Amino acid sequence: MATETTGVIKARVRLGDRVFSGSTVFAGSLILVLLAAVAVFLIVQSLPAITARAGALPNSAPNFWVYVWPLVFGTVWAAAIALIIAIPISIGVALFISHYAPRRLAQSLGYVIDLLAAVPSVVFGLWGVLVLARGVQPFFVWLNTNLGWIPLFGGVVSGTGKTVLTVAIVLAVMVLPIMTAVCREIFLQTPRLHEEAALALGATRWEMIRVAVLPFARPGIISASMLGLGRALGETLAVAMVLSPAIVINFFLLTSQNPNTIAANIALQFPEASGIGINTLIASGLVLFVITFIVNAIARFAVDRRKAFSGAN
């Protein structure tokens, strides 16, 4: 019996394939290298502040954690309020563009939303401090007068309108474009058969959206929210321009004493900092870096957990 030996024919690897493959590997590795380099720099420069003895840190803080804790609270507090404001608005605008608006209006509105993402932070800051703060101050007085029994709206109302609630509104406007754009694309990817099946069973348009579109888009909505949260956590200039900061921890939204954010504190204090003060600011930046990493990790876990139930896979 003759035995045939069959050889495996290998395709010739072209130069273009090697260049493209090598460039993609290099690009992916470069991101990891840069991220590791930033982390190492922050850790090394933060050690003098973290290990500093009592009295050596700014504001006569006994240790670094006492110094940074009010800033962590202010950062998370302002970003959380901004997200609470922005999520329902971005979902509503995205649903209007994808399922309600006429095609021409939807295209124009989508173009305007995308343009808002290109507006510089300083413009939002100027709008917030010169227009929004003055405009909402009478509304803050009304909230304090009628809803002052709620702890969030208690205290003495700021006469300038420069409060953490004003900052949260500015941050919400800033994160709306990216959140709306992501939600819009996710809503448009909903399988047409799912929508038509819901409508064929007698569902109204809203019922179809509730049973077919939103369950499919839930992981995308979570991703959009985390992108917006990351932008709100790291925003610097707009917060520094609008907020009247203080080293406090309170939940009042309308008072003139507001907790500062990490990014805004670094921007305000860095020009005059020296010695251990610079290390302290870098250490607070490391804390913000860790917070952002934790937020992204939680978002990834939530998306992976819901992906099996969304129909996206």
Beta strands, then each sheet from edge to edge (+ up, - down):
strand 1: 245-246
strand 2: 258-259
sheet 1: 1+ 2+
end
